């Protein structure tokens, strides 16, 4: 992949609204983009890094006989209520 054909370009300016140094560098380098506070999109370079990390971990897990699973991002409300954690989430869901 040539840098000139990338979807995004690097930036010289540091993002003013970003407090985290790591996020500032990743945004400047074109690995991620900030969508909302605490929410980031992986751009092509960042996604490529994630895929390489996944590949390395998968190879090592296979070597030791490990198993891979995929868990859901959303879980039923009843699970949160049973453990008395639904009250904590309510301000974020309103």
N, C-alpha and C positions, 0 to 999 in steps of 0.2 A: 504494500500500500504506500503510495506516495503522499507526502504531506500536502502537496499542492492540490490533491483531489479530495481532501477531507471535507466533511460536512461543515465543520466549524473551524475557526481559526483561533490562534492564540491572541492574548490581549496584553498590552503593556500596563494598563491601569489595574490597580488593585480594587476589587469590589468594595465600595464604601459601606454597604449595609451588612457585610459579612464579618463576624467577630472572630471566627475560628481561622487560625493561620493555615491549617491544612486545607480547609475548604477554599480559602483565598487562592492558594497555589494551584489547586485542582481546577478551579474556575478559570484562572489565568491561562493555564496550560491547555484548556479545551477538553478536559476529561469529564467534567460534570457541568450541569447548568442548574441554577437555583430556581425552583418553581414557586415555592412558598417557604416560610420559616421552617427549617428542619426537613424540607422535602426537596430532593434533588433528582435530576434526570441524568442517567448515564449516557454520555455522548459516544460516538463510535470508538474513540480511543479508550475511554473508560470501560466500555462494554468489552472491548478486546482484552483488557487487563483482567476483568472479572472472569472471562471465559478461560484464560490461561491459568488463573488460580484454581478454577474449578477442575480443569484437566489434571493439574498436578495433584490436587487433593484426591480426586477420583482414582488416579493411578496408585497413590499410596494406600488408599483404603482397600483397593482390590488386592494389593500385595499382602496385606495383613488379614484378608478375609472379611473386611467390614462390609456393611450394607448401607445403601443410600435410601433415603425416604424424602418425600415432599409433603410438607404440612400446609394446611390451609391458612390463608391470611385472615379470614373471617371465621369467627366461631359463634355458636348460638348464644343468645342473651342469657339463657337459663344457666349456662356454665358460670357466667360472671356473677349471677345472683346467688347461686349456691355457695360461692366462696366469699360473699359479701364484698365483691370488688365492683359491682355495677354502680354503686353510689360514687365511687372515685371517678368513673368514666362520664357520669352525667354532665358535668360542666363542659366537657369536650364535645359531646354529642348535641348540645343545644344550639 
